Structure formats: C-alpha cells, structure tokens
Amino acid sequence: MPKVLIIGACGQIGSELTFKLKDIYGSENVVASDIGYNNLDVVNSGIFEIVDAQDYNSVKVCVDKHNIDTIYLMAAMLSATGEKYPMKAWNLNMDSLFHVLNLAKDGFIKRIFWPSSIAVFGPTTPKVLTPQHTIMEPSTVYGITKQVGERWCEYYHKKYGVDVRSLRYPGIISWKTMPGGGTTDYAVEIYHQALLDAHYDCFLSEETELPMMFMEDAIKATLDLMQAPSEALTVRSSYNLAAISFTPKEITEAIKKHIPNFDISYSPDFRQQIADSWPKSIDDSKAREDWNWHPDYDLKKMTSEMIEQLRKKYAKPVTE
Ligand code: AKB
C-alpha cells in the first residue's frame, strides 16, 4: 500500500485526487497538504498538513513524518496568473518540481506524479491532433515552466532512475472545486453562470477551440498512469492526453439543451492570445497504446453531469 502525499490538495484537481486516493488506499494512507487551509472539505477529510511546496525542508519534514513514498505535486501557478506574475510562476513551478525530484533521487520517495499541460505547445505547433513529439515553442511563462519541467523529469528518470510520471492535462472541467488562474477556466465558469444568471460573458471568442476533459476522466487517467507497470511507460517527459475539444459556441449549444434561455456574450481579453497559441485537439495514441487510456465523457454527457451536480449544489441552503 503506497503512502501518499498530495501537495496542492486544496486546488481544483488536487482536491478531487485527494478524495479518490482516500477511497482507494484508505484515509490513513493519504496525506493532503497545501500552503493554507483553503478548502475545508479537504482539510476536514483526514490527515492534513501545511506544506510550502517551495521550501524543500517543509516538504521533507512531511515526507519523514508520514513515511511518504509517493507524491502528487499539484501545486502550480497556471497560465493566466502566470502572465501577471512571471517570476512567481517560474519560482513556484520549478522549485516545487526540483524538490520532489531531488527527494526521489536521494531515495526518500519512490514515485512522483507531476502534471504538465497543453500549454507546453505554442503558436508554431501543429494545431490539429497535435502529436506526442512535435515542435514545442510555448509563449507563456506557464508553458515554459511545463516544457522545462518535462525535460527535467525525463532527465531525472534517465540519469537517476527516478520514477516520475506525467500527463499533459487539457482544460479540466469539474463542479466541486473552482479552477483558478487558467485560460480554460471559462468552461467551468460558464456552467455556474448558466445556472445562476442564465447569462455568461466569455473572455474567449466564440470560435476558440481548445482541448478539454471532464474531471472524472482526468482522475482516471492520473490513477491509471500511476498504477501502470514501469516497463510499459515509454514516455518519461509527459503523455499527451485527450477527451473532447469544443468552442465557447459549442458548449453554449450543449448547455441550452438543459437551460433553453441561456445566452452568451463575448469580451475576449488577454487570455485570447494564450488560447490562440494552444492546440485545438490532441493525439493521445501513445497513452492509449502504453497504458490503455480512453475517456468516458463527451460534451453531452459531461454537460448533463455538470448541470445535475451544480443544480443540487445551488439548491442547498447556504448554512450547509
Ligand atoms: C490553464 O488554462 O492554464 C490550465 C491548463 C490548460 O493547463 N487549465
């Protein structure tokens, strides 16, 4: 049974990963951690520690205290916030990765999950069915940190035998915890606003097509990759991963099937340029070949689930 530490457990993906890992390995084998008590559902769900991902000693103390052998490093500054604070994004995204890679290199932990992103690709990358191996000239700070991170992951694996595994997440859509600071966040906000106001003002233009994925699929992919036999993995930088691609116009049509009076307006801002530099769709055949990846959710199924869950969430009294 692995002893797991999630760093960044209060965030959008970290929180759901924490709940799922507790289901699988038992609450006593999973330590959630973050820089603050930012998600009370996570904090109150079992063992929780304050860990500063940028401070090697803070991470090491927690690893020693709980005999951790596996780390999911989910703390990161995403694309939109990264453009506002370039050096903070660089420092957080790189320092935290080096700390866990070095813990593994020095034998303190055995396995690492580190998320990369479609942001590793840039304006010169082929946009449709972007291949696993292709031109990568990211134009955002976030994308640069992810691309550099991938190189270091592969280097630590080849040079020191570190068992680090990674996925290039597309935009992740979920109803439990809000995303923060990403360019794909519109695809979560739109569901909330559809239910609250029947209107959404989108910060991307109507034809901006981006790769996306429902949270259930993202968690499944993460756990399948982490449980795959080491010999099966031929990619130690980061695997392309895909499920759905859609535009703001297409997600609006899908939402209108449930909320017919929903309407959308468009006010593209600085995030448009980021989105325009990313692929429209991804070729994830390596992930399918190596560890049998396949997604379960399309736009229609995801939209039904999002609307159903958010309806329940908003129907609950505020005191709950
Ligand atoms: C972002 O929009 O920055 C992230 C990502 C695609 O990695 N959701």
Residues whose N, C-alpha, C, O or C-beta is under 5 A from the ligand:
A	BS01	AKB	L78 S79 A80 S117 I118 A119 Y169 P170 G171 I172 G181 G182 T183 T184 D185
